[in-house]
Amino acid sequence: MIPVARLGDMHVCPIPGHGTSPITSASPDTKVNFLGAARVGDVCGCGAVITTGFPSIIVDNRPLAYLGSPTSHG
């Protein structure tokens, strides 16, 4: 089972100098272990936008993100 990405979970950015930063936006309505569920279009602390999620699991009209979901930074 692939873990769901949530508000505050860490993203490792492949862009040199960006390092590791948390997911900073997520669903205000859907919680996973009391934290907002991250979706495609949500943002990480380095400015990366989540670009891929589970196509069959929709949260607030967007695919649910998973830990390791690709972002606009790679």
C-alpha positions as CSV (number, residue, x, y, z in Angstrom):
1,M,0.0,0.0,0.0
2,I,1.3,3.4,-0.9
3,P,1.1,6.0,1.9
4,V,-1.1,9.1,1.4
5,A,0.6,12.5,1.4
6,R,-0.7,15.0,4.1
7,L,-0.2,18.5,5.2
8,G,3.2,18.8,6.8
9,D,4.7,15.6,5.3
10,M,8.1,16.2,3.9
11,H,9.0,16.6,0.2
12,V,12.6,16.1,-1.0
13,C,13.1,18.6,-3.9
14,P,15.5,17.5,-6.6
15,I,16.4,21.1,-7.4
16,P,19.9,21.9,-6.0
17,G,19.6,24.2,-2.9
18,H,15.9,23.5,-2.3
19,G,16.4,20.6,0.0
20,T,13.6,19.2,2.1
21,S,10.4,21.1,2.9
22,P,6.9,20.3,4.0
23,I,3.7,20.1,2.0
24,T,2.1,23.5,2.9
25,S,-1.4,23.2,1.4
26,A,-4.0,20.4,1.6
27,S,-7.7,19.7,1.8
28,P,-9.5,21.6,4.6
29,D,-12.2,19.0,4.6
30,T,-10.6,15.5,4.2
31,K,-8.2,14.4,7.0
32,V,-5.8,11.5,7.2
33,N,-4.7,10.8,10.8
34,F,-5.9,14.4,11.7
35,L,-3.9,16.1,8.9
36,G,-5.3,17.5,5.6
37,A,-5.0,15.1,2.7
38,A,-2.7,16.5,-0.1
39,R,-4.0,16.6,-3.6
40,V,-2.8,17.4,-7.1
41,G,-2.3,21.2,-7.2
42,D,-1.2,21.5,-3.6
43,V,2.1,23.2,-2.9
44,C,5.3,22.3,-1.1
45,G,7.5,24.7,0.9
46,C,10.0,25.0,-2.0
47,G,7.3,26.2,-4.3
48,A,6.8,22.9,-6.1
49,V,3.3,22.0,-7.1
50,I,2.1,18.3,-6.8
51,T,1.4,17.1,-10.3
52,T,0.4,13.5,-10.0
53,G,-1.8,11.5,-7.6
54,F,-4.1,8.5,-7.5
55,P,-6.5,9.0,-10.5
56,S,-9.2,6.8,-8.9
57,I,-9.3,8.6,-5.5
58,I,-10.7,12.1,-5.7
59,V,-10.6,14.6,-2.8
60,D,-12.2,18.0,-3.3
61,N,-12.4,17.3,-7.1
62,R,-8.7,16.6,-7.4
63,P,-6.7,13.3,-7.3
64,L,-5.3,12.4,-3.9
65,A,-1.5,12.7,-3.7
66,Y,0.8,10.0,-2.3
67,L,4.2,10.1,-0.6
68,G,6.6,10.6,-3.5
69,S,4.1,12.1,-5.9
70,P,5.9,13.9,-8.7
71,T,5.9,17.7,-8.5
72,S,6.6,20.6,-10.9
73,H,10.2,20.4,-9.7
74,G,10.6,16.8,-10.6
